[in-house]
Amino acid sequence: MSNGVYTDYFQKSKVFLYPLLRIKKNVPFTPAETYICWDGVYDVNDFKFLCVYNTEMDEKFKSFESNLKGNVLFEEYHKLSDDTHLYIFDFTPFKRDFDSFVKGKYSKFTKISKDTIEEFFGNNGKIASFVTAFLFPDIYHAEYAKALNVPMNVIESVYELCNKPDLDKETLYEKLSEVVDLLNEVGISLNQNTKPT
Protein backbone atom coordinates (compact mmCIF):
# COMPACT_ATOMS: atom_id res chain seq x y z
CA MET A 1 0.00 0.00 0.00
CA SER A 2 1.31 3.43 -0.90
CA ASN A 3 -0.34 6.70 0.13
CA GLY A 4 -3.80 5.11 0.32
CA VAL A 5 -3.34 3.28 -2.99
CA TYR A 6 -3.20 -0.50 -2.99
CA THR A 7 -0.32 -1.77 -5.11
CA ASP A 8 0.44 -5.30 -3.82
CA TYR A 9 -0.77 -8.42 -5.63
CA PHE A 10 -3.70 -10.24 -4.08
CA GLN A 11 -5.87 -13.18 -5.16
CA LYS A 12 -8.33 -11.41 -7.43
CA SER A 13 -10.92 -14.18 -7.57
CA LYS A 14 -11.35 -14.05 -3.80
CA VAL A 15 -12.23 -10.34 -3.98
CA PHE A 16 -14.21 -10.06 -7.20
CA LEU A 17 -15.85 -13.49 -7.62
CA TYR A 18 -16.32 -15.02 -4.16
CA PRO A 19 -18.91 -12.38 -3.14
CA LEU A 20 -21.05 -13.44 -6.13
CA LEU A 21 -21.78 -16.71 -4.30
CA ARG A 22 -23.79 -14.53 -1.88
CA ILE A 23 -22.38 -16.32 1.15
CA LYS A 24 -22.43 -13.97 4.11
CA LYS A 25 -19.12 -12.43 5.12
CA ASN A 26 -19.37 -13.46 8.79
CA VAL A 27 -19.72 -17.23 8.26
CA PRO A 28 -17.38 -19.44 10.35
CA PHE A 29 -15.43 -20.76 7.34
CA THR A 30 -13.88 -18.95 4.39
CA PRO A 31 -11.89 -20.52 1.57
CA ALA A 32 -8.15 -20.79 2.09
CA GLU A 33 -7.74 -20.20 -1.66
CA THR A 34 -9.93 -19.53 -4.67
CA TYR A 35 -9.24 -20.19 -8.34
CA ILE A 36 -10.81 -19.92 -11.78
CA CYS A 37 -8.83 -22.72 -13.45
CA TRP A 38 -7.77 -26.25 -12.56
CA ASP A 39 -4.69 -27.40 -14.43
CA GLY A 40 -5.65 -30.09 -16.95
CA VAL A 41 -9.32 -29.96 -15.92
CA TYR A 42 -10.82 -26.48 -16.35
CA ASP A 43 -9.61 -23.33 -18.09
CA VAL A 44 -11.03 -19.80 -18.27
CA ASN A 45 -13.48 -20.81 -21.02
CA ASP A 46 -15.27 -23.19 -18.64
CA PHE A 47 -16.49 -20.38 -16.35
CA LYS A 48 -15.74 -22.25 -13.13
CA PHE A 49 -15.04 -20.83 -9.71
CA LEU A 50 -13.16 -23.06 -7.27
CA CYS A 51 -13.00 -22.74 -3.50
CA VAL A 52 -10.50 -24.73 -1.44
CA TYR A 53 -11.14 -25.19 2.28
CA ASN A 54 -8.42 -26.49 4.59
CA THR A 55 -10.30 -27.94 7.53
CA GLU A 56 -11.29 -31.14 9.25
CA MET A 57 -14.62 -32.48 8.01
CA ASP A 58 -16.18 -32.23 11.47
CA GLU A 59 -19.80 -31.54 12.40
CA LYS A 60 -19.26 -27.77 12.44
CA PHE A 61 -17.90 -27.75 8.89
CA LYS A 62 -20.54 -30.22 7.70
CA SER A 63 -23.18 -27.82 9.00
CA PHE A 64 -21.54 -24.92 7.17
CA GLU A 65 -21.20 -27.03 4.02
CA SER A 66 -24.89 -26.54 3.26
CA ASN A 67 -23.94 -22.96 2.26
CA LEU A 68 -21.75 -24.47 -0.45
CA LYS A 69 -23.59 -27.57 -1.66
CA GLY A 70 -26.92 -25.80 -1.32
CA ASN A 71 -25.75 -22.86 -3.43
CA VAL A 72 -27.59 -22.53 -6.74
CA LEU A 73 -24.20 -22.30 -8.51
CA PHE A 74 -22.72 -25.41 -6.85
CA GLU A 75 -21.58 -28.06 -9.30
CA GLU A 76 -19.23 -30.58 -7.70
CA TYR A 77 -17.14 -31.51 -4.68
CA HIS A 78 -13.73 -33.21 -4.54
CA LYS A 79 -11.72 -34.36 -1.57
CA LEU A 80 -8.12 -33.35 -2.28
CA SER A 81 -6.81 -34.78 1.00
CA ASP A 82 -8.19 -35.57 4.46
CA ASP A 83 -8.34 -31.90 5.43
CA THR A 84 -8.49 -30.24 1.99
CA HIS A 85 -11.82 -29.89 0.24
CA LEU A 86 -12.60 -28.45 -3.18
CA TYR A 87 -15.99 -27.00 -4.13
CA ILE A 88 -16.60 -26.05 -7.73
CA PHE A 89 -19.24 -23.58 -8.86
CA ASP A 90 -20.63 -22.93 -12.33
CA PHE A 91 -20.27 -19.23 -13.14
CA THR A 92 -21.86 -19.33 -16.60
CA PRO A 93 -24.69 -17.08 -15.28
CA PHE A 94 -21.89 -14.51 -14.75
CA LYS A 95 -20.23 -14.92 -18.16
CA ARG A 96 -19.98 -11.17 -18.79
CA ASP A 97 -18.47 -10.51 -15.35
CA PHE A 98 -16.19 -13.53 -15.64
CA ASP A 99 -14.85 -12.35 -19.02
CA SER A 100 -14.34 -8.86 -17.60
CA PHE A 101 -12.53 -10.37 -14.63
CA VAL A 102 -10.11 -12.37 -16.80
CA LYS A 103 -9.32 -9.21 -18.81
CA GLY A 104 -8.83 -7.14 -15.65
CA LYS A 105 -11.76 -4.91 -16.59
CA TYR A 106 -13.39 -4.82 -13.17
CA SER A 107 -15.16 -1.57 -13.99
CA LYS A 108 -17.09 -3.47 -16.68
CA PHE A 109 -18.83 -5.77 -14.20
CA THR A 110 -22.62 -5.57 -14.35
CA LYS A 111 -24.33 -3.21 -11.93
CA ILE A 112 -25.94 -6.07 -10.02
CA SER A 113 -22.57 -7.77 -9.53
CA LYS A 114 -20.92 -4.51 -8.46
CA ASP A 115 -23.72 -4.01 -5.94
CA THR A 116 -23.29 -7.56 -4.63
CA ILE A 117 -19.52 -7.12 -4.22
CA GLU A 118 -19.90 -3.75 -2.48
CA GLU A 119 -22.58 -5.16 -0.19
CA PHE A 120 -20.26 -8.03 0.76
CA PHE A 121 -17.40 -5.70 1.74
CA GLY A 122 -19.63 -3.05 3.28
CA ASN A 123 -19.03 0.69 3.44
CA ASN A 124 -16.37 0.94 6.11
CA GLY A 125 -12.67 0.19 6.17
CA LYS A 126 -9.76 0.33 3.78
CA ILE A 127 -10.62 -2.87 1.92
CA ALA A 128 -14.11 -1.57 1.15
CA SER A 129 -12.69 1.70 -0.19
CA PHE A 130 -10.13 -0.12 -2.36
CA VAL A 131 -12.82 -2.39 -3.81
CA THR A 132 -15.04 0.59 -4.58
CA ALA A 133 -12.14 2.31 -6.35
CA PHE A 134 -11.47 -0.85 -8.38
CA LEU A 135 -15.12 -1.10 -9.46
CA PHE A 136 -15.58 2.63 -10.15
CA PRO A 137 -12.08 3.80 -11.16
CA ASP A 138 -12.99 7.06 -12.92
CA ILE A 139 -14.07 8.58 -9.60
CA TYR A 140 -10.60 7.88 -8.16
CA HIS A 141 -8.34 8.71 -11.12
CA ALA A 142 -7.20 12.06 -9.69
CA GLU A 143 -6.46 10.52 -6.28
CA TYR A 144 -4.40 7.71 -7.84
CA ALA A 145 -2.54 10.09 -10.18
CA LYS A 146 -1.52 12.18 -7.19
CA ALA A 147 -0.61 9.21 -4.98
CA LEU A 148 1.46 7.55 -7.74
CA ASN A 149 2.90 10.87 -8.91
CA VAL A 150 1.98 10.31 -12.56
CA PRO A 151 0.11 12.55 -15.02
CA MET A 152 -3.66 12.27 -14.94
CA ASN A 153 -3.80 11.28 -18.61
CA VAL A 154 -1.63 8.22 -17.87
CA ILE A 155 -4.12 7.00 -15.26
CA GLU A 156 -7.03 7.80 -17.57
CA SER A 157 -5.46 5.89 -20.47
CA VAL A 158 -5.01 2.79 -18.30
CA TYR A 159 -8.44 3.45 -16.76
CA GLU A 160 -8.53 0.43 -14.41
CA LEU A 161 -6.93 0.90 -10.98
CA CYS A 162 -6.32 -2.77 -10.28
CA ASN A 163 -4.04 -4.99 -12.35
CA LYS A 164 -5.23 -8.08 -14.23
CA PRO A 165 -5.44 -11.39 -12.42
CA ASP A 166 -2.32 -13.52 -12.67
CA LEU A 167 -3.82 -16.63 -14.29
CA ASP A 168 -0.97 -18.77 -13.01
CA LYS A 169 -1.87 -17.79 -9.44
CA GLU A 170 -5.55 -18.24 -10.26
CA THR A 171 -4.96 -21.86 -11.33
CA LEU A 172 -5.18 -24.84 -9.00
CA TYR A 173 -2.23 -27.21 -9.46
CA GLU A 174 -3.34 -30.15 -7.36
CA LYS A 175 -4.29 -33.71 -8.18
CA LEU A 176 -7.25 -35.57 -6.75
CA SER A 177 -6.31 -37.80 -3.82
CA GLU A 178 -8.13 -40.71 -5.50
CA VAL A 179 -5.92 -40.34 -8.58
CA VAL A 180 -2.76 -40.14 -6.47
CA ASP A 181 -3.80 -43.25 -4.50
CA LEU A 182 -4.44 -45.17 -7.73
CA LEU A 183 -1.06 -44.15 -9.17
CA ASN A 184 0.68 -45.15 -5.94
CA GLU A 185 -0.99 -48.57 -6.11
CA VAL A 186 0.58 -49.19 -9.52
CA GLY A 187 3.96 -47.86 -8.39
CA ILE A 188 3.86 -44.35 -9.85
CA SER A 189 4.60 -41.51 -7.43
CA LEU A 190 3.28 -38.03 -7.99
CA ASN A 191 3.94 -34.97 -5.85
CA GLN A 192 0.48 -33.48 -5.32
CA ASN A 193 1.64 -29.93 -4.77
CA THR A 194 4.21 -29.65 -7.53
CA LYS A 195 3.24 -27.45 -10.41
CA PRO A 196 3.74 -29.34 -13.68
CA THR A 197 6.63 -28.19 -15.85
C-alpha positions in Angstrom: 0.0 0.0 0.0 1.3 3.4 -0.9 -0.3 6.7 0.1 -3.8 5.1 0.3 -3.3 3.3 -3.0 -3.2 -0.5 -3.0 -0.3 -1.8 -5.1 0.4 -5.3 -3.8 -0.8 -8.4 -5.6 -3.7 -10.2 -4.1 -5.9 -13.2 -5.2 -8.3 -11.4 -7.4 -10.9 -14.2 -7.6 -11.3 -14.0 -3.8 -12.2 -10.3 -4.0 -14.2 -10.1 -7.2 -15.8 -13.5 -7.6 -16.3 -15.0 -4.2 -18.9 -12.4 -3.1 -21.0 -13.4 -6.1 -21.8 -16.7 -4.3 -23.8 -14.5 -1.9 -22.4 -16.3 1.2 -22.4 -14.0 4.1 -19.1 -12.4 5.1 -19.4 -13.5 8.8 -19.7 -17.2 8.3 -17.4 -19.4 10.4 -15.4 -20.8 7.3 -13.9 -19.0 4.4 -11.9 -20.5 1.6 -8.2 -20.8 2.1 -7.7 -20.2 -1.7 -9.9 -19.5 -4.7 -9.2 -20.2 -8.3 -10.8 -19.9 -11.8 -8.8 -22.7 -13.5 -7.8 -26.3 -12.6 -4.7 -27.4 -14.4 -5.6 -30.1 -17.0 -9.3 -30.0 -15.9 -10.8 -26.5 -16.4 -9.6 -23.3 -18.1 -11.0 -19.8 -18.3 -13.5 -20.8 -21.0 -15.3 -23.2 -18.6 -16.5 -20.4 -16.4 -15.7 -22.3 -13.1 -15.0 -20.8 -9.7 -13.2 -23.1 -7.3 -13.0 -22.7 -3.5 -10.5 -24.7 -1.4 -11.1 -25.2 2.3 -8.4 -26.5 4.6 -10.3 -27.9 7.5 -11.3 -31.1 9.2 -14.6 -32.5 8.0 -16.2 -32.2 11.5 -19.8 -31.5 12.4 -19.3 -27.8 12.4 -17.9 -27.7 8.9 -20.5 -30.2 7.7 -23.2 -27.8 9.0 -21.5 -24.9 7.2 -21.2 -27.0 4.0 -24.9 -26.5 3.3 -23.9 -23.0 2.3 -21.7 -24.5 -0.4 -23.6 -27.6 -1.7 -26.9 -25.8 -1.3 -25.8 -22.9 -3.4 -27.6 -22.5 -6.7 -24.2 -22.3 -8.5 -22.7 -25.4 -6.9 -21.6 -28.1 -9.3 -19.2 -30.6 -7.7 -17.1 -31.5 -4.7 -13.7 -33.2 -4.5 -11.7 -34.4 -1.6 -8.1 -33.3 -2.3 -6.8 -34.8 1.0 -8.2 -35.6 4.5 -8.3 -31.9 5.4 -8.5 -30.2 2.0 -11.8 -29.9 0.2 -12.6 -28.5 -3.2 -16.0 -27.0 -4.1 -16.6 -26.0 -7.7 -19.2 -23.6 -8.9 -20.6 -22.9 -12.3 -20.3 -19.2 -13.1 -21.9 -19.3 -16.6 -24.7 -17.1 -15.3 -21.9 -14.5 -14.7 -20.2 -14.9 -18.2 -20.0 -11.2 -18.8 -18.5 -10.5 -15.3 -16.2 -13.5 -15.6 -14.8 -12.4 -19.0 -14.3 -8.9 -17.6 -12.5 -10.4 -14.6 -10.1 -12.4 -16.8 -9.3 -9.2 -18.8 -8.8 -7.1 -15.7 -11.8 -4.9 -16.6 -13.4 -4.8 -13.2 -15.2 -1.6 -14.0 -17.1 -3.5 -16.7 -18.8 -5.8 -14.2 -22.6 -5.6 -14.4 -24.3 -3.2 -11.9 -25.9 -6.1 -10.0 -22.6 -7.8 -9.5 -20.9 -4.5 -8.5 -23.7 -4.0 -5.9 -23.3 -7.6 -4.6 -19.5 -7.1 -4.2 -19.9 -3.7 -2.5 -22.6 -5.2 -0.2 -20.3 -8.0 0.8 -17.4 -5.7 1.7 -19.6 -3.0 3.3 -19.0 0.7 3.4 -16.4 0.9 6.1 -12.7 0.2 6.2 -9.8 0.3 3.8 -10.6 -2.9 1.9 -14.1 -1.6 1.2 -12.7 1.7 -0.2 -10.1 -0.1 -2.4 -12.8 -2.4 -3.8 -15.0 0.6 -4.6 -12.1 2.3 -6.4 -11.5 -0.8 -8.4 -15.1 -1.1 -9.5 -15.6 2.6 -10.1 -12.1 3.8 -11.2 -13.0 7.1 -12.9 -14.1 8.6 -9.6 -10.6 7.9 -8.2 -8.3 8.7 -11.1 -7.2 12.1 -9.7 -6.5 10.5 -6.3 -4.4 7.7 -7.8 -2.5 10.1 -10.2 -1.5 12.2 -7.2 -0.6 9.2 -5.0 1.5 7.6 -7.7 2.9 10.9 -8.9 2.0 10.3 -12.6 0.1 12.5 -15.0 -3.7 12.3 -14.9 -3.8 11.3 -18.6 -1.6 8.2 -17.9 -4.1 7.0 -15.3 -7.0 7.8 -17.6 -5.5 5.9 -20.5 -5.0 2.8 -18.3 -8.4 3.5 -16.8 -8.5 0.4 -14.4 -6.9 0.9 -11.0 -6.3 -2.8 -10.3 -4.0 -5.0 -12.3 -5.2 -8.1 -14.2 -5.4 -11.4 -12.4 -2.3 -13.5 -12.7 -3.8 -16.6 -14.3 -1.0 -18.8 -13.0 -1.9 -17.8 -9.4 -5.5 -18.2 -10.3 -5.0 -21.9 -11.3 -5.2 -24.8 -9.0 -2.2 -27.2 -9.5 -3.3 -30.1 -7.4 -4.3 -33.7 -8.2 -7.2 -35.6 -6.7 -6.3 -37.8 -3.8 -8.1 -40.7 -5.5 -5.9 -40.3 -8.6 -2.8 -40.1 -6.5 -3.8 -43.3 -4.5 -4.4 -45.2 -7.7 -1.1 -44.2 -9.2 0.7 -45.1 -5.9 -1.0 -48.6 -6.1 0.6 -49.2 -9.5 4.0 -47.9 -8.4 3.9 -44.4 -9.9 4.6 -41.5 -7.4 3.3 -38.0 -8.0 3.9 -35.0 -5.8 0.5 -33.5 -5.3 1.6 -29.9 -4.8 4.2 -29.7 -7.5 3.2 -27.4 -10.4 3.7 -29.3 -13.7 6.6 -28.2 -15.9 
